[in-house]
Amino acid sequence: MKKLFLNLFSTLLFLISASIIQANADELFNMGKEVFLGAGNCAACHMLSDAGSNAMVGPNLNEIRPDVQRTIMAVRNGIGVMPAMEGILTDEEIEAVAHYTSVAAEQ
């Protein structure tokens, strides 16, 4: 009986943790999409299906599928004709848009 209780308790904790993690991930994704379409102005240059953007100035994010770290570096420091956004976007916004583009490009 004690073992059954511990198994049920462990399962319940896992489900609660998974729900919290998913909610936080969704919030980060949504914030990143807002940055991509708004303050970051990313949609003006990059194609990304999830955002409904069709621009072809910068790389097509659907094709290159950048990971989070690559995107953070590019957004912070700029690359090619892309300006550095450090100081324009907050660290939280940069991390959110990096998360968003890495997840959205894989869909």
ChimeraX attribute file (.defattr): number of C-alpha atoms within 10 A of each C-alpha:
attribute: neighborCount
match mode: 1-to-1
recipient: residues
	/A:1	6
	/A:2	7
	/A:3	8
	/A:4	9
	/A:5	10
	/A:6	11
	/A:7	12
	/A:8	12
	/A:9	12
	/A:10	12
	/A:11	12
	/A:12	12
	/A:13	12
	/A:14	12
	/A:15	12
	/A:16	12
	/A:17	12
	/A:18	12
	/A:19	12
	/A:20	12
	/A:21	12
	/A:22	12
	/A:23	12
	/A:24	12
	/A:25	15
	/A:26	13
	/A:27	13
	/A:28	20
	/A:29	22
	/A:30	16
	/A:31	19
	/A:32	23
	/A:33	24
	/A:34	18
	/A:35	21
	/A:36	25
	/A:37	16
	/A:38	12
	/A:39	12
	/A:40	19
	/A:41	12
	/A:42	21
	/A:43	21
	/A:44	16
	/A:45	16
	/A:46	20
	/A:47	22
	/A:48	22
	/A:49	14
	/A:50	15
	/A:51	18
	/A:52	10
	/A:53	17
	/A:54	14
	/A:55	15
	/A:56	13
	/A:57	13
	/A:58	16
	/A:59	15
	/A:60	19
	/A:61	18
	/A:62	18
	/A:63	11
	/A:64	11
	/A:65	19
	/A:66	20
	/A:67	16
	/A:68	18
	/A:69	13
	/A:70	12
	/A:71	20
	/A:72	21
	/A:73	15
	/A:74	18
	/A:75	22
	/A:76	19
	/A:77	13
	/A:78	15
	/A:79	12
	/A:80	8
	/A:81	8
	/A:82	14
	/A:83	12
	/A:84	16
	/A:85	18
	/A:86	16
	/A:87	8
	/A:88	12
	/A:89	17
	/A:90	12
	/A:91	13
	/A:92	12
	/A:93	20
	/A:94	26
	/A:95	21
	/A:96	25
	/A:97	28
	/A:98	28
	/A:99	24
	/A:100	26
	/A:101	24
	/A:102	22
	/A:103	16
	/A:104	18
	/A:105	20
	/A:106	14
	/A:107	9
